[in-house]
Amino acid sequence: MQKEKKRICPECKGIIKSGRTEMVYELENMKITIKNVTANICGKCGQSFVSGRVAEEVNRMVNRVSEDINSFVKTQPEVSRGHRKVAIAV
Ligand SMILES: [Zn+2]
């Protein structure tokens, strides 16, 4: 992919530092929050930037988890109604 860019926020020109963020996925029948995702965060405006590689990993994990949850729910009809929230820390 791309080489490491200068760590300057494109929004506000603030300094971007390494940190952690949350990624939220709204799926058809559930909401998955991934916590502790490695990201670069602007110290000025708080915008977070997740690298393509990390985003890909998280995506893969979300797909796997949502499959697991869906197959679990099939065996647990009483929890199959309504929206579910799932939080995962990485
Ligand atoms: Zn910024």
PDB file of the backbone (N, CA, C, O) and the ligand in Angstrom, with CONECT records:
HET     ZN  A 101       1
ATOM      1  N   MET A   1       0.848  -1.201   0.000  1.00  0.00           N
ATOM      2  CA  MET A   1       0.000   0.000   0.000  1.00  0.00           C
ATOM      3  C   MET A   1       0.888   1.257   0.000  1.00  0.00           C
ATOM      4  O   MET A   1       1.925   1.301  -0.661  1.00  0.00           O
ATOM      5  N   GLN A   2       0.460   2.259   0.746  1.00  0.00           N
ATOM      6  CA  GLN A   2       1.191   3.519   0.735  1.00  0.00           C
ATOM      7  C   GLN A   2       2.316   3.520   1.752  1.00  0.00           C
ATOM      8  O   GLN A   2       2.293   2.774   2.732  1.00  0.00           O
ATOM      9  N   LYS A   3       3.283   4.357   1.505  1.00  0.00           N
ATOM     10  CA  LYS A   3       4.337   4.545   2.496  1.00  0.00           C
ATOM     11  C   LYS A   3       3.818   5.456   3.596  1.00  0.00           C
ATOM     12  O   LYS A   3       2.864   6.211   3.411  1.00  0.00           O
ATOM     13  N   GLU A   4       4.462   5.364   4.721  1.00  0.00           N
ATOM     14  CA  GLU A   4       4.092   6.222   5.857  1.00  0.00           C
ATOM     15  C   GLU A   4       4.132   7.687   5.426  1.00  0.00           C
ATOM     16  O   GLU A   4       5.147   8.195   4.949  1.00  0.00           O
ATOM     17  N   LYS A   5       3.009   8.329   5.610  1.00  0.00           N
ATOM     18  CA  LYS A   5       2.948   9.743   5.240  1.00  0.00           C
ATOM     19  C   LYS A   5       3.402  10.611   6.394  1.00  0.00           C
ATOM     20  O   LYS A   5       3.542  10.140   7.523  1.00  0.00           O
ATOM     21  N   LYS A   6       3.627  11.853   6.112  1.00  0.00           N
ATOM     22  CA  LYS A   6       3.911  12.814   7.183  1.00  0.00           C
ATOM     23  C   LYS A   6       2.723  12.865   8.117  1.00  0.00           C
ATOM     24  O   LYS A   6       1.570  12.902   7.687  1.00  0.00           O
ATOM     25  N   ARG A   7       3.020  12.866   9.382  1.00  0.00           N
ATOM     26  CA  ARG A   7       1.928  12.771  10.346  1.00  0.00           C
ATOM     27  C   ARG A   7       1.335  14.135  10.653  1.00  0.00           C
ATOM     28  O   ARG A   7       1.447  14.659  11.762  1.00  0.00           O
ATOM     29  N   ILE A   8       0.714  14.676   9.651  1.00  0.00           N
ATOM     30  CA  ILE A   8       0.028  15.959   9.813  1.00  0.00           C
ATOM     31  C   ILE A   8      -1.421  15.733   9.432  1.00  0.00           C
ATOM     32  O   ILE A   8      -1.717  15.155   8.386  1.00  0.00           O
ATOM     33  N   CYS A   9      -2.321  16.193  10.286  1.00  0.00           N
ATOM     34  CA  CYS A   9      -3.745  15.998  10.037  1.00  0.00           C
ATOM     35  C   CYS A   9      -4.192  16.771   8.796  1.00  0.00           C
ATOM     36  O   CYS A   9      -3.962  17.976   8.702  1.00  0.00           O
ATOM     37  N   PRO A  10      -4.832  16.081   7.839  1.00  0.00           N
ATOM     38  CA  PRO A  10      -5.297  16.786   6.639  1.00  0.00           C
ATOM     39  C   PRO A  10      -6.465  17.735   6.927  1.00  0.00           C
ATOM     40  O   PRO A  10      -6.761  18.626   6.130  1.00  0.00           O
ATOM     41  N   GLU A  11      -7.119  17.536   8.064  1.00  0.00           N
ATOM     42  CA  GLU A  11      -8.267  18.376   8.398  1.00  0.00           C
ATOM     43  C   GLU A  11      -7.823  19.705   8.991  1.00  0.00           C
ATOM     44  O   GLU A  11      -8.299  20.769   8.593  1.00  0.00           O
ATOM     45  N   CYS A  12      -6.891  19.628   9.960  1.00  0.00           N
ATOM     46  CA  CYS A  12      -6.587  20.840  10.726  1.00  0.00           C
ATOM     47  C   CYS A  12      -5.097  21.127  10.816  1.00  0.00           C
ATOM     48  O   CYS A  12      -4.684  22.098  11.450  1.00  0.00           O
ATOM     49  N   LYS A  13      -4.287  20.278  10.178  1.00  0.00           N
ATOM     50  CA  LYS A  13      -2.816  20.419  10.200  1.00  0.00           C
ATOM     51  C   LYS A  13      -2.222  20.218  11.592  1.00  0.00           C
ATOM     52  O   LYS A  13      -1.096  20.635  11.865  1.00  0.00           O
ATOM     53  N   GLY A  14      -2.985  19.584  12.454  1.00  0.00           N
ATOM     54  CA  GLY A  14      -2.463  19.245  13.781  1.00  0.00           C
ATOM     55  C   GLY A  14      -1.477  18.084  13.674  1.00  0.00           C
ATOM     56  O   GLY A  14      -1.337  17.466  12.619  1.00  0.00           O
ATOM     57  N   ILE A  15      -0.808  17.803  14.769  1.00  0.00           N
ATOM     58  CA  ILE A  15       0.163  16.713  14.803  1.00  0.00           C
ATOM     59  C   ILE A  15      -0.565  15.403  15.119  1.00  0.00           C
ATOM     60  O   ILE A  15      -1.378  15.332  16.041  1.00  0.00           O
ATOM     61  N   ILE A  16      -0.254  14.376  14.335  1.00  0.00           N
ATOM     62  CA  ILE A  16      -0.891  13.077  14.523  1.00  0.00           C
ATOM     63  C   ILE A  16       0.041  12.167  15.314  1.00  0.00           C
ATOM     64  O   ILE A  16       1.226  12.038  15.008  1.00  0.00           O
ATOM     65  N   LYS A  17      -0.523  11.548  16.326  1.00  0.00           N
ATOM     66  CA  LYS A  17       0.254  10.643  17.172  1.00  0.00           C
ATOM     67  C   LYS A  17      -0.359   9.252  17.148  1.00  0.00           C
ATOM     68  O   LYS A  17      -1.532   9.072  16.818  1.00  0.00           O
ATOM     69  N   SER A  18       0.468   8.267  17.508  1.00  0.00           N
ATOM     70  CA  SER A  18      -0.049   6.903  17.600  1.00  0.00           C
ATOM     71  C   SER A  18      -0.988   6.804  18.785  1.00  0.00           C
ATOM     72  O   SER A  18      -0.765   7.420  19.827  1.00  0.00           O
ATOM     73  N   GLY A  19      -2.027   6.032  18.615  1.00  0.00           N
ATOM     74  CA  GLY A  19      -2.959   5.851  19.714  1.00  0.00           C
ATOM     75  C   GLY A  19      -3.898   4.703  19.426  1.00  0.00           C
ATOM     76  O   GLY A  19      -3.616   3.827  18.609  1.00  0.00           O
ATOM     77  N   ARG A  20      -5.009   4.732  20.111  1.00  0.00           N
ATOM     78  CA  ARG A  20      -6.021   3.687  19.961  1.00  0.00           C
ATOM     79  C   ARG A  20      -7.362   4.330  19.700  1.00  0.00           C
ATOM     80  O   ARG A  20      -7.651   5.421  20.192  1.00  0.00           O
ATOM     81  N   THR A  21      -8.172   3.650  18.926  1.00  0.00           N
ATOM     82  CA  THR A  21      -9.500   4.169  18.658  1.00  0.00           C
ATOM     83  C   THR A  21     -10.514   3.026  18.664  1.00  0.00           C
ATOM     84  O   THR A  21     -10.171   1.870  18.910  1.00  0.00           O
ATOM     85  N   GLU A  22     -11.740   3.372  18.392  1.00  0.00           N
ATOM     86  CA  GLU A  22     -12.824   2.388  18.296  1.00  0.00           C
ATOM     87  C   GLU A  22     -13.357   2.398  16.883  1.00  0.00           C
ATOM     88  O   GLU A  22     -13.462   3.457  16.264  1.00  0.00           O
ATOM     89  N   MET A  23     -13.695   1.227  16.365  1.00  0.00           N
ATOM     90  CA  MET A  23     -14.355   1.171  15.070  1.00  0.00           C
ATOM     91  C   MET A  23     -15.719   0.515  15.279  1.00  0.00           C
ATOM     92  O   MET A  23     -15.833  -0.526  15.925  1.00  0.00           O
ATOM     93  N   VAL A  24     -16.742   1.143  14.723  1.00  0.00           N
ATOM     94  CA  VAL A  24     -18.096   0.634  14.914  1.00  0.00           C
ATOM     95  C   VAL A  24     -18.627   0.147  13.579  1.00  0.00           C
ATOM     96  O   VAL A  24     -18.578   0.868  12.582  1.00  0.00           O
ATOM     97  N   TYR A  25     -19.125  -1.061  13.562  1.00  0.00           N
ATOM     98  CA  TYR A  25     -19.724  -1.649  12.370  1.00  0.00           C
ATOM     99  C   TYR A  25     -21.205  -1.849  12.608  1.00  0.00           C
ATOM    100  O   TYR A  25     -21.605  -2.545  13.541  1.00  0.00           O
ATOM    101  N   GLU A  26     -22.010  -1.244  11.771  1.00  0.00           N
ATOM    102  CA  GLU A  26     -23.457  -1.435  11.867  1.00  0.00           C
ATOM    103  C   GLU A  26     -23.817  -2.478  10.816  1.00  0.00           C
ATOM    104  O   GLU A  26     -23.810  -2.198   9.618  1.00  0.00           O
ATOM    105  N   LEU A  27     -24.125  -3.658  11.274  1.00  0.00           N
ATOM    106  CA  LEU A  27     -24.511  -4.720  10.351  1.00  0.00           C
ATOM    107  C   LEU A  27     -26.023  -4.838  10.336  1.00  0.00           C
ATOM    108  O   LEU A  27     -26.730  -4.133  11.055  1.00  0.00           O
ATOM    109  N   GLU A  28     -26.494  -5.738   9.506  1.00  0.00           N
ATOM    110  CA  GLU A  28     -27.925  -5.912   9.303  1.00  0.00           C
ATOM    111  C   GLU A  28     -28.701  -6.022  10.607  1.00  0.00           C
ATOM    112  O   GLU A  28     -29.706  -5.338  10.798  1.00  0.00           O
ATOM    113  N   ASN A  29     -28.235  -6.877  11.495  1.00  0.00           N
ATOM    114  CA  ASN A  29     -29.001  -7.100  12.725  1.00  0.00           C
ATOM    115  C   ASN A  29     -28.139  -7.018  13.980  1.00  0.00           C
ATOM    116  O   ASN A  29     -28.515  -7.519  15.040  1.00  0.00           O
ATOM    117  N   MET A  30     -27.001  -6.392  13.846  1.00  0.00           N
ATOM    118  CA  MET A  30     -26.180  -6.205  15.039  1.00  0.00           C
ATOM    119  C   MET A  30     -25.190  -5.073  14.846  1.00  0.00           C
ATOM    120  O   MET A  30     -24.894  -4.636  13.734  1.00  0.00           O
ATOM    121  N   LYS A  31     -24.705  -4.629  15.968  1.00  0.00           N
ATOM    122  CA  LYS A  31     -23.733  -3.548  15.957  1.00  0.00           C
ATOM    123  C   LYS A  31     -22.476  -4.054  16.648  1.00  0.00           C
ATOM    124  O   LYS A  31     -22.526  -4.498  17.795  1.00  0.00           O
ATOM    125  N   ILE A  32     -21.389  -3.988  15.970  1.00  0.00           N
ATOM    126  CA  ILE A  32     -20.147  -4.503  16.536  1.00  0.00           C
ATOM    127  C   ILE A  32     -19.184  -3.345  16.734  1.00  0.00           C
ATOM    128  O   ILE A  32     -18.883  -2.595  15.806  1.00  0.00           O
ATOM    129  N   THR A  33     -18.714  -3.221  17.958  1.00  0.00           N
ATOM    130  CA  THR A  33     -17.744  -2.178  18.279  1.00  0.00           C
ATOM    131  C   THR A  33     -16.398  -2.833  18.522  1.00  0.00           C
ATOM    132  O   THR A  33     -16.270  -3.698  19.388  1.00  0.00           O
ATOM    133  N   ILE A  34     -15.419  -2.434  17.777  1.00  0.00           N
ATOM    134  CA  ILE A  34     -14.076  -2.956  17.986  1.00  0.00           C
ATOM    135  C   ILE A  34     -13.291  -1.900  18.742  1.00  0.00           C
ATOM    136  O   ILE A  34     -13.106  -0.779  18.269  1.00  0.00           O
ATOM    137  N   LYS A  35     -12.833  -2.283  19.924  1.00  0.00           N
ATOM    138  CA  LYS A  35     -12.116  -1.323  20.752  1.00  0.00           C
ATOM    139  C   LYS A  35     -10.622  -1.550  20.658  1.00  0.00           C
ATOM    140  O   LYS A  35     -10.155  -2.624  20.277  1.00  0.00           O
ATOM    141  N   ASN A  36      -9.899  -0.529  21.010  1.00  0.00           N
ATOM    142  CA  ASN A  36      -8.452  -0.670  21.111  1.00  0.00           C
ATOM    143  C   ASN A  36      -7.782  -0.895  19.762  1.00  0.00           C
ATOM    144  O   ASN A  36      -6.759  -1.575  19.677  1.00  0.00           O
ATOM    145  N   VAL A  37      -8.351  -0.330  18.721  1.00  0.00           N
ATOM    146  CA  VAL A  37      -7.761  -0.482  17.391  1.00  0.00           C
ATOM    147  C   VAL A  37      -6.572   0.479  17.275  1.00  0.00           C
ATOM    148  O   VAL A  37      -6.679   1.660  17.606  1.00  0.00           O
ATOM    149  N   THR A  38      -5.458  -0.041  16.809  1.00  0.00           N
ATOM    150  CA  THR A  38      -4.282   0.797  16.609  1.00  0.00           C
ATOM    151  C   THR A  38      -4.584   1.848  15.546  1.00  0.00           C
ATOM    152  O   THR A  38      -5.028   1.519  14.446  1.00  0.00           O
ATOM    153  N   ALA A  39      -4.347   3.083  15.874  1.00  0.00           N
ATOM    154  CA  ALA A  39      -4.667   4.157  14.938  1.00  0.00           C
ATOM    155  C   ALA A  39      -3.735   5.331  15.172  1.00  0.00           C
ATOM    156  O   ALA A  39      -3.015   5.394  16.168  1.00  0.00           O
ATOM    157  N   ASN A  40      -3.769   6.248  14.235  1.00  0.00           N
ATOM    158  CA  ASN A  40      -3.077   7.512  14.421  1.00  0.00           C
ATOM    159  C   ASN A  40      -4.142   8.560  14.707  1.00  0.00           C
ATOM    160  O   ASN A  40      -5.140   8.661  13.993  1.00  0.00           O
ATOM    161  N   ILE A  41      -3.921   9.319  15.733  1.00  0.00           N
ATOM    162  CA  ILE A  41      -4.955  10.246  16.171  1.00  0.00           C
ATOM    163  C   ILE A  41      -4.415  11.662  16.191  1.00  0.00           C
ATOM    164  O   ILE A  41      -3.321  11.922  16.693  1.00  0.00           O
ATOM    165  N   CYS A  42      -5.189  12.558  15.645  1.00  0.00           N
ATOM    166  CA  CYS A  42      -4.807  13.975  15.630  1.00  0.00           C
ATOM    167  C   CYS A  42      -4.939  14.544  17.038  1.00  0.00           C
ATOM    168  O   CYS A  42      -5.987  14.422  17.673  1.00  0.00           O
ATOM    169  N   GLY A  43      -3.870  15.164  17.515  1.00  0.00           N
ATOM    170  CA  GLY A  43      -3.880  15.733  18.850  1.00  0.00           C
ATOM    171  C   GLY A  43      -4.723  16.995  18.940  1.00  0.00           C
ATOM    172  O   GLY A  43      -5.071  17.443  20.032  1.00  0.00           O
ATOM    173  N   LYS A  44      -5.048  17.563  17.788  1.00  0.00           N
ATOM    174  CA  LYS A  44      -5.755  18.839  17.785  1.00  0.00           C
ATOM    175  C   LYS A  44      -7.265  18.634  17.633  1.00  0.00           C
ATOM    176  O   LYS A  44      -8.042  19.110  18.461  1.00  0.00           O
ATOM    177  N   CYS A  45      -7.683  17.926  16.577  1.00  0.00           N
ATOM    178  CA  CYS A  45      -9.131  17.798  16.334  1.00  0.00           C
ATOM    179  C   CYS A  45      -9.665  16.420  16.726  1.00  0.00           C
ATOM    180  O   CYS A  45     -10.876  16.200  16.734  1.00  0.00           O
ATOM    181  N   GLY A  46      -8.754  15.488  17.054  1.00  0.00           N
ATOM    182  CA  GLY A  46      -9.209  14.188  17.525  1.00  0.00           C
ATOM    183  C   GLY A  46      -9.585  13.205  16.433  1.00  0.00           C
ATOM    184  O   GLY A  46     -10.017  12.092  16.732  1.00  0.00           O
ATOM    185  N   GLN A  47      -9.433  13.584  15.191  1.00  0.00           N
ATOM    186  CA  GLN A  47      -9.710  12.681  14.070  1.00  0.00           C
ATOM    187  C   GLN A  47      -8.777  11.475  14.158  1.00  0.00           C
ATOM    188  O   GLN A  47      -7.583  11.628  14.419  1.00  0.00           O
ATOM    189  N   SER A  48      -9.315  10.285  13.941  1.00  0.00           N
ATOM    190  CA  SER A  48      -8.441   9.117  13.982  1.00  0.00           C
ATOM    191  C   SER A  48      -8.278   8.526  12.585  1.00  0.00           C
ATOM    192  O   SER A  48      -9.195   8.548  11.763  1.00  0.00           O
ATOM    193  N   PHE A  49      -7.102   8.006  12.351  1.00  0.00           N
ATOM    194  CA  PHE A  49      -6.755   7.448  11.050  1.00  0.00           C
ATOM    195  C   PHE A  49      -6.287   6.019  11.250  1.00  0.00           C
ATOM    196  O   PHE A  49      -5.311   5.760  11.955  1.00  0.00           O
ATOM    197  N   VAL A  50      -6.998   5.097  10.621  1.00  0.00           N
ATOM    198  CA  VAL A  50      -6.644   3.686  10.743  1.00  0.00           C
ATOM    199  C   VAL A  50      -6.001   3.259   9.428  1.00  0.00           C
ATOM    200  O   VAL A  50      -6.535   3.534   8.354  1.00  0.00           O
ATOM    201  N   SER A  51      -4.861   2.591   9.514  1.00  0.00           N
ATOM    202  CA  SER A  51      -4.177   2.192   8.287  1.00  0.00           C
ATOM    203  C   SER A  51      -4.974   1.123   7.557  1.00  0.00           C
ATOM    204  O   SER A  51      -5.754   0.394   8.169  1.00  0.00           O
ATOM    205  N   GLY A  52      -4.774   1.033   6.252  1.00  0.00           N
ATOM    206  CA  GLY A  52      -5.486   0.058   5.424  1.00  0.00           C
ATOM    207  C   GLY A  52      -5.287  -1.357   5.914  1.00  0.00           C
ATOM    208  O   GLY A  52      -6.210  -2.171   5.892  1.00  0.00           O
ATOM    209  N   ARG A  53      -4.079  -1.646   6.357  1.00  0.00           N
ATOM    210  CA  ARG A  53      -3.786  -3.003   6.802  1.00  0.00           C
ATOM    211  C   ARG A  53      -4.567  -3.344   8.066  1.00  0.00           C
ATOM    212  O   ARG A  53      -5.126  -4.433   8.193  1.00  0.00           O
ATOM    213  N   VAL A  54      -4.594  -2.401   8.988  1.00  0.00           N
ATOM    214  CA  VAL A  54      -5.333  -2.610  10.235  1.00  0.00           C
ATOM    215  C   VAL A  54      -6.824  -2.722   9.946  1.00  0.00           C
ATOM    216  O   VAL A  54      -7.505  -3.591  10.491  1.00  0.00           O
ATOM    217  N   ALA A  55      -7.327  -1.843   9.091  1.00  0.00           N
ATOM    218  CA  ALA A  55      -8.753  -1.865   8.755  1.00  0.00           C
ATOM    219  C   ALA A  55      -9.140  -3.208   8.138  1.00  0.00           C
ATOM    220  O   ALA A  55     -10.223  -3.736   8.394  1.00  0.00           O
ATOM    221  N   GLU A  56      -8.243  -3.745   7.329  1.00  0.00           N
ATOM    222  CA  GLU A  56      -8.496  -5.032   6.679  1.00  0.00           C
ATOM    223  C   GLU A  56      -8.581  -6.157   7.713  1.00  0.00           C
ATOM    224  O   GLU A  56      -9.456  -7.021   7.649  1.00  0.00           O
ATOM    225  N   GLU A  57      -7.649  -6.119   8.663  1.00  0.00           N
ATOM    226  CA  GLU A  57      -7.659  -7.119   9.734  1.00  0.00           C
ATOM    227  C   GLU A  57      -8.940  -7.045  10.545  1.00  0.00           C
ATOM    228  O   GLU A  57      -9.554  -8.063  10.865  1.00  0.00           O
ATOM    229  N   VAL A  58      -9.329  -5.820  10.870  1.00  0.00           N
ATOM    230  CA  VAL A  58     -10.539  -5.625  11.667  1.00  0.00           C
ATOM    231  C   VAL A  58     -11.754  -6.114  10.887  1.00  0.00           C
ATOM    232  O   VAL A  58     -12.637  -6.769  11.440  1.00  0.00           O
ATOM    233  N   ASN A  59     -11.789  -5.790   9.608  1.00  0.00           N
ATOM    234  CA  ASN A  59     -12.874  -6.245   8.745  1.00  0.00           C
ATOM    235  C   ASN A  59     -13.017  -7.750   8.737  1.00  0.00           C
ATOM    236  O   ASN A  59     -14.115  -8.298   8.832  1.00  0.00           O
ATOM    237  N   ARG A  60     -11.866  -8.405   8.621  1.00  0.00           N
ATOM    238  CA  ARG A  60     -11.854  -9.860   8.598  1.00  0.00           C
ATOM    239  C   ARG A  60     -12.398 -10.413   9.906  1.00  0.00           C
ATOM    240  O   ARG A  60     -13.172 -11.370   9.929  1.00  0.00           O
ATOM    241  N   MET A  61     -11.966  -9.777  11.005  1.00  0.00           N
ATOM    242  CA  MET A  61     -12.415 -10.229  12.315  1.00  0.00           C
ATOM    243  C   MET A  61     -13.922 -10.017  12.468  1.00  0.00           C
ATOM    244  O   MET A  61     -14.628 -10.879  12.989  1.00  0.00           O
ATOM    245  N   VAL A  62     -14.401  -8.871  12.012  1.00  0.00           N
ATOM    246  CA  VAL A  62     -15.827  -8.586  12.119  1.00  0.00           C
ATOM    247  C   VAL A  62     -16.635  -9.618  11.325  1.00  0.00           C
ATOM    248  O   VAL A  62     -17.672 -10.091  11.789  1.00  0.00           O
ATOM    249  N   ASN A  63     -16.157  -9.959  10.138  1.00  0.00           N
ATOM    250  CA  ASN A  63     -16.861 -10.968   9.343  1.00  0.00           C
ATOM    251  C   ASN A  63     -16.937 -12.301  10.066  1.00  0.00           C
ATOM    252  O   ASN A  63     -17.975 -12.962  10.087  1.00  0.00           O
ATOM    253  N   ARG A  64     -15.817 -12.678  10.654  1.00  0.00           N
ATOM    254  CA  ARG A  64     -15.747 -13.953  11.357  1.00  0.00           C
ATOM    255  C   ARG A  64     -16.673 -13.929  12.569  1.00  0.00           C
ATOM    256  O   ARG A  64     -17.435 -14.866  12.806  1.00  0.00           O
ATOM    257  N   VAL A  65     -16.594 -12.849  13.324  1.00  0.00           N
ATOM    258  CA  VAL A  65     -17.401 -12.735  14.531  1.00  0.00           C
ATOM    259  C   VAL A  65     -18.886 -12.716  14.189  1.00  0.00           C
ATOM    260  O   VAL A  65     -19.685 -13.361  14.869  1.00  0.00           O
ATOM    261  N   SER A  66     -19.263 -11.983  13.141  1.00  0.00           N
ATOM    262  CA  SER A  66     -20.690 -11.908  12.813  1.00  0.00           C
ATOM    263  C   SER A  66     -21.205 -13.266  12.363  1.00  0.00           C
ATOM    264  O   SER A  66     -22.354 -13.609  12.638  1.00  0.00           O
ATOM    265  N   GLU A  67     -20.373 -14.046  11.676  1.00  0.00           N
ATOM    266  CA  GLU A  67     -20.772 -15.411  11.312  1.00  0.00           C
ATOM    267  C   GLU A  67     -20.973 -16.275  12.553  1.00  0.00           C
ATOM    268  O   GLU A  67     -21.949 -17.014  12.677  1.00  0.00           O
ATOM    269  N   ASP A  68     -20.013 -16.154  13.460  1.00  0.00           N
ATOM    270  CA  ASP A  68     -20.112 -16.913  14.711  1.00  0.00           C
ATOM    271  C   ASP A  68     -21.381 -16.557  15.460  1.00  0.00           C
ATOM    272  O   ASP A  68     -22.097 -17.431  15.951  1.00  0.00           O
ATOM    273  N   ILE A  69     -21.650 -15.268  15.540  1.00  0.00           N
ATOM    274  CA  ILE A  69     -22.824 -14.822  16.284  1.00  0.00           C
ATOM    275  C   ILE A  69     -24.094 -15.299  15.599  1.00  0.00           C
ATOM    276  O   ILE A  69     -25.028 -15.757  16.256  1.00  0.00           O
ATOM    277  N   ASN A  70     -24.125 -15.190  14.277  1.00  0.00           N
ATOM    278  CA  ASN A  70     -25.311 -15.637  13.566  1.00  0.00           C
ATOM    279  C   ASN A  70     -25.568 -17.124  13.755  1.00  0.00           C
ATOM    280  O   ASN A  70     -26.718 -17.541  13.896  1.00  0.00           O
ATOM    281  N   SER A  71     -24.519 -17.920  13.758  1.00  0.00           N
ATOM    282  CA  SER A  71     -24.748 -19.350  13.946  1.00  0.00           C
ATOM    283  C   SER A  71     -25.095 -19.659  15.396  1.00  0.00           C
ATOM    284  O   SER A  71     -25.837 -20.599  15.680  1.00  0.00           O
ATOM    285  N   PHE A  72     -24.555 -18.864  16.306  1.00  0.00           N
ATOM    286  CA  PHE A  72     -24.921 -19.024  17.717  1.00  0.00           C
ATOM    287  C   PHE A  72     -26.402 -18.688  17.923  1.00  0.00           C
ATOM    288  O   PHE A  72     -27.127 -19.398  18.620  1.00  0.00           O
ATOM    289  N   VAL A  73     -26.823 -17.608  17.308  1.00  0.00           N
ATOM    290  CA  VAL A  73     -28.201 -17.147  17.477  1.00  0.00           C
ATOM    291  C   VAL A  73     -29.196 -18.180  16.963  1.00  0.00           C
ATOM    292  O   VAL A  73     -30.298 -18.312  17.496  1.00  0.00           O
ATOM    293  N   LYS A  74     -28.799 -18.915  15.920  1.00  0.00           N
ATOM    294  CA  LYS A  74     -29.699 -19.940  15.386  1.00  0.00           C
ATOM    295  C   LYS A  74     -30.011 -21.011  16.420  1.00  0.00           C
ATOM    296  O   LYS A  74     -31.082 -21.618  16.398  1.00  0.00           O
ATOM    297  N   THR A  75     -29.065 -21.236  17.325  1.00  0.00           N
ATOM    298  CA  THR A  75     -29.298 -22.241  18.358  1.00  0.00           C
ATOM    299  C   THR A  75     -29.944 -21.628  19.594  1.00  0.00           C
ATOM    300  O   THR A  75     -30.304 -22.340  20.531  1.00  0.00           O
ATOM    301  N   GLN A  76     -30.090 -20.308  19.595  1.00  0.00           N
ATOM    302  CA  GLN A  76     -30.631 -19.599  20.757  1.00  0.00           C
ATOM    303  C   GLN A  76     -31.768 -18.683  20.302  1.00  0.00           C
ATOM    304  O   GLN A  76     -31.610 -17.463  20.250  1.00  0.00           O
ATOM    305  N   PRO A  77     -32.902 -19.279  19.978  1.00  0.00           N
ATOM    306  CA  PRO A  77     -33.966 -18.454  19.388  1.00  0.00           C
ATOM    307  C   PRO A  77     -34.414 -17.301  20.274  1.00  0.00           C
ATOM    308  O   PRO A  77     -34.899 -16.288  19.771  1.00  0.00           O
ATOM    309  N   GLU A  78     -34.261 -17.442  21.568  1.00  0.00           N
ATOM    310  CA  GLU A  78     -34.736 -16.373  22.457  1.00  0.00           C
ATOM    311  C   GLU A  78     -33.888 -15.099  22.373  1.00  0.00           C
ATOM    312  O   GLU A  78     -34.331 -14.035  22.806  1.00  0.00           O
ATOM    313  N   VAL A  79     -32.694 -15.197  21.830  1.00  0.00           N
ATOM    314  CA  VAL A  79     -31.889 -13.976  21.700  1.00  0.00           C
ATOM    315  C   VAL A  79     -31.849 -13.470  20.255  1.00  0.00           C
ATOM    316  O   VAL A  79     -31.086 -12.565  19.917  1.00  0.00           O
ATOM    317  N   SER A  80     -32.690 -14.076  19.416  1.00  0.00           N
ATOM    318  CA  SER A  80     -32.583 -13.742  17.996  1.00  0.00           C
ATOM    319  C   SER A  80     -33.389 -12.521  17.582  1.00  0.00           C
ATOM    320  O   SER A  80     -33.360 -12.129  16.415  1.00  0.00           O
ATOM    321  N   ARG A  81     -34.096 -11.923  18.504  1.00  0.00           N
ATOM    322  CA  ARG A  81     -34.910 -10.759  18.145  1.00  0.00           C
ATOM    323  C   ARG A  81     -34.202  -9.452  18.480  1.00  0.00           C
ATOM    324  O   ARG A  81     -33.502  -9.344  19.487  1.00  0.00           O
ATOM    325  N   GLY A  82     -34.392  -8.499  17.645  1.00  0.00           N
ATOM    326  CA  GLY A  82     -33.877  -7.166  17.930  1.00  0.00           C
ATOM    327  C   GLY A  82     -32.401  -7.014  17.611  1.00  0.00           C
ATOM    328  O   GLY A  82     -31.739  -7.945  17.153  1.00  0.00           O
ATOM    329  N   HIS A  83     -31.921  -5.846  17.859  1.00  0.00           N
ATOM    330  CA  HIS A  83     -30.527  -5.535  17.563  1.00  0.00           C
ATOM    331  C   HIS A  83     -29.626  -6.006  18.690  1.00  0.00           C
ATOM    332  O   HIS A  83     -29.969  -5.923  19.869  1.00  0.00           O
ATOM    333  N   ARG A  84     -28.503  -6.486  18.303  1.00  0.00           N
ATOM    334  CA  ARG A  84     -27.525  -6.899  19.292  1.00  0.00           C
ATOM    335  C   ARG A  84     -26.324  -5.962  19.223  1.00  0.00           C
ATOM    336  O   ARG A  84     -25.960  -5.449  18.165  1.00  0.00           O
ATOM    337  N   LYS A  85     -25.746  -5.769  20.352  1.00  0.00           N
ATOM    338  CA  LYS A  85     -24.523  -4.979  20.394  1.00  0.00           C
ATOM    339  C   LYS A  85     -23.402  -5.878  20.849  1.00  0.00           C
ATOM    340  O   LYS A  85     -23.530  -6.621  21.822  1.00  0.00           O
ATOM    341  N   VAL A  86     -22.328  -5.802  20.147  1.00  0.00           N
ATOM    342  CA  VAL A  86     -21.185  -6.630  20.484  1.00  0.00           C
ATOM    343  C   VAL A  86     -19.965  -5.713  20.581  1.00  0.00           C
ATOM    344  O   VAL A  86     -19.703  -4.913  19.683  1.00  0.00           O
ATOM    345  N   ALA A  87     -19.250  -5.839  21.648  1.00  0.00           N
ATOM    346  CA  ALA A  87     -18.031  -5.045  21.785  1.00  0.00           C
ATOM    347  C   ALA A  87     -16.841  -5.987  21.896  1.00  0.00           C
ATOM    348  O   ALA A  87     -16.858  -6.938  22.678  1.00  0.00           O
ATOM    349  N   ILE A  88     -15.836  -5.721  21.129  1.00  0.00           N
ATOM    350  CA  ILE A  88     -14.653  -6.563  21.125  1.00  0.00           C
ATOM    351  C   ILE A  88     -13.433  -5.678  21.325  1.00  0.00           C
ATOM    352  O   ILE A  88     -13.286  -4.649  20.665  1.00  0.00           O
ATOM    353  N   ALA A  89     -12.576  -6.078  22.221  1.00  0.00           N
ATOM    354  CA  ALA A  89     -11.333  -5.328  22.391  1.00  0.00           C
ATOM    355  C   ALA A  89     -10.208  -6.112  21.723  1.00  0.00           C
ATOM    356  O   ALA A  89     -10.101  -7.326  21.900  1.00  0.00           O
ATOM    357  N   VAL A  90      -9.394  -5.436  20.977  1.00  0.00           N
ATOM    358  CA  VAL A  90      -8.275  -6.115  20.317  1.00  0.00           C
ATOM    359  C   VAL A  90      -6.944  -5.652  20.903  1.00  0.00           C
ATOM    360  O   VAL A  90      -5.887  -6.114  20.474  1.00  0.00           O
TER     361      VAL A  90
HETATM  362 ZN    ZN A 101      -6.791  17.344  13.092  1.00  0.00          ZN2+
END
